[in-house]
Amino acid sequence: MFPKYDPVGGEEICKGKKKTFSHEEKYRFWIRAAAVVFSIQAFIFLVMVTGAFIIFYPKEEAVRKTDFSLVLLRLGFPHSDSGTQNEGGFASGVRPRRKWHWHWMDRVRRDPLAERQRATGVEFRFANYFQDNMVLQRGEPGPEIWGFGEAKQNVSLTFKGQQLDTSVDGNGIWRIRLPITEAGGPYVIHASSVVAKSPVDIKIRSVLFGDVWLCSGQSNMEFFVERMFNASQELEAASTYRMIRFTEILQSESPQPVLEPLIRQVWSSPDAVTLKEFSAVCWAFGRRLQEKLHIPIGLIGSYYGGTPIRAWSDPGVISHCNKSTKPFKSRSNTADSGLWNAMIAPLLLLEINGAIWYQGEADASGDYNGYLCMFPTMIESWRRQFRRPTMPFGFVQLADKDGEDVGTPVVRWHQTADVGVVPNAVLQNVFMAVAMDLSDPESPYNAIHPRYKEEVAERLFLGALTVAYNLSTPFQGPSPVALSYSKSSVLITFKDGPISLRTNLSSAFEVCCGDSDEMSNWTDCKAWEAVTALGNTETSLTLDVASCGQKVVQFVRHAWKTTPCAYLQCAVYGADTALPAGPFVLPVQGAH
C-alpha cells in the first residue's frame, strides 16, 4: 500500500502513525506537484489548440506545395539527400501538401548566377535529375549523362560493361553520351573521378530505358491523381506498374536559364502514396502507353497553375510574336520566360520522346489573340532546343469553366492554328484531345478544373499512337471539309465520320449573315444567330438559315461557347469513335 500524506501538516500517515517531514522534503514535494500540474495543463492546452486547428482551419490550405523548399532555400540549408545529390531536390520523395487552387503567391524566385557558383563547386556528382529509379530515353542518339566535378580531372563512366571516358571542363562540368540502348533494364551507371586528390565513386541504380514524356502546362495538367474521378482505382493499382517511373519539377521561376531544375518529387515507382499528388493527366496517359507498348515509360511533370504561355516560352518566341501581335501585360505577376528558364531549359540536355501540354486558361482571360502566334512558335522552339525537329507534341484543347467569356472559344480555335483539327500544315506531328464536352460544374476544385482526366488521357493516348508511334488509330472526331450555301440552307460535309447527333442542335451552330462581300474575316461579324438542323446523313448536316432573309450567310461556327454542352452531350460525334467534333468557325462557299 502507498502511504497517505497530510500536505497541511506535512506528515505521512502509515499504519496509524504520523511522520513529520522537514521543510526541504515539503519543498521538493510541492515542486514536483507543481511540475505535474503544469505538464497536465500544457498537454490539455496543446490538445485543444491542435483540435481547433484541425476542425476550423481549411485542410486544403494547411501547407503549400513549395513552403518547405522556400524555407530551406531562404535559410541557405541544403535540401537533398546524399543518395541523389540534388541541388534543391527533396529527399525520398518528400512532397508537402498544399492548396487545391493554383496561383503565383508561393513561387520560388531563383538566382541563376548564385546557383551556378554553388553547383560548380569542387564536388563530383551527377546533375540532379540523374537518380536511382529513373528512365532514360531508348534508341538514337543515346542519352547524355552529365554532372559536375573538379576542373581538368578525368571522369570514367561504366555502363553495361563498357567504359566511357571524358574530362571535366573549365566550368566544372563533364558530359558523356551513352551508347544507343533499346528498351529494358534495370541497369547501374557508375562514374568515378578525383576531387582534392581523393578518388570519388558515384552510382545511379535501377535505371530503365524506355520512352520519356514531358508533361507541362498549368493547373489542369497539375491536377492531382487523388482528385480525379476514378482516383481510388488508379491509386490502388499503381504499384503494379513497376515499369513506369515519374519525377516532378519544383515550381520556380528565374530571370535567366539555370543549370538544374529544383526537384519536388525524385524519380519514383508508383504506389498509393508517391502517386497521389502527381499529375492525373500525365499519369493516366503514361499508364495507357505502358499497357499498350509494354516498355518502360518515364514521366516528367513540369507545370504551374495560373500561368500564361509567355512564361513557358523562350525570349526568341516572345520577340518573334511581339512583332506580329500587340505586346500584352499578363495579369499573372510572372515575367516572360520565367518558367522556361527555371523549369524547361534545365531539362534540355535530356533526351525525350515527346511532350503533352494542357494550358491556355490564363491566356483566355488575357491575351487570347496572341495565342495564335505564341503556341506554334513555342512548339517549334521546344523541338529545336530538345534537338528533335519533329518531336511529337500533344495538347488538350480547353475544357469549360464557370460563366461565358470571349477568350476561351478563341483560344480553342488558335490552339489549332485556326484550322480546327491537327495535325495540319502549321502544326505538324501534333495531336489534340478535345475537352469541351467534359463539363464538370460540380467540381469542388472549380468548374475550370474538371475531374474527367481519364477521358482526357484516353484521347491524348489515341493521338499519340498515330502521331508518335505510327500505330494507325482513329483519334479525331468529325471535322468539316466543305460548307456550301444554297437558298435558305447550308450543307456541312464532314470527314472522319460517320457522324452521330447526340443532342438538340438549336444552339450548337450559329451563322453570321450579311450583304455579299461585306465581311472578309469572321472577327468582323457583329451578330451571330443560332440556327437549327433540317436533317443529316452519315457524312453531312444541313442547317436551316432561312432566318437570314435577304442577307447571305457569310460564316458558320460550331460550339463557340465557353461551355457548349453538358458532359458527353455536344452536338456531333463520330458514330464509330465516340469522339466529339471540335469547335470551328469557317466561311461558307458560295456566300461571296
Buried (B, 14 or more C-beta within 10 A) or exposed (E): EEEEBEEEEBBBEEEEEEEEBEEEEEEEBEEEEEEEEEEEEEEEEEEEEEEEEEEEEEEEEBEBBBBBBBEBBEEEEEBBBEBBBBBBBBBEBBBBBBBBBBBBEBBBBBBBEEBBEBBBEEBBBBBBBBBBBBBBBBBEEBBBBBBBBBBEBEBBBBBEEEEBEBEBEEEBBBBBBBEEBEBEBEBBBBBBBBBEEEEBEBBBBBBBBBBBBBBBBBBBBBBBBBBBBBBEEBBEEBBEBBBBBBBBBBBBBBBBBBBBBBBBBBBBBBBBEBBBBBBBBBBBBBBBBBEBBEBBBBBBBBBBBBBBBBBBBBBBBBEBBBEEBEEBEBEBEBBBBBBBBBBBBBBEBBBBBBBBBBBBBBBBBBBBBBBBBBBBBBBBBBBEBBEBEEBBBBBBBBBBBEEEBEBBBBBBBBBBBBBBBBBBEBBBBBBBBBBBBBBBEEBEBBBBBBBBBBBBBBBBBBBBBBBBBEEEBBBBBBBBEEBBBEEBBBBBBBEBBBBBBBBEBEBBBBBBBBEEEBBEEBEEBEEBEEBBBBEBEEBBBBBBBEBBEEBBBBBBBBBBBBBBBEBBBBBBBBEEBEBBBBBBBBBBEEBE
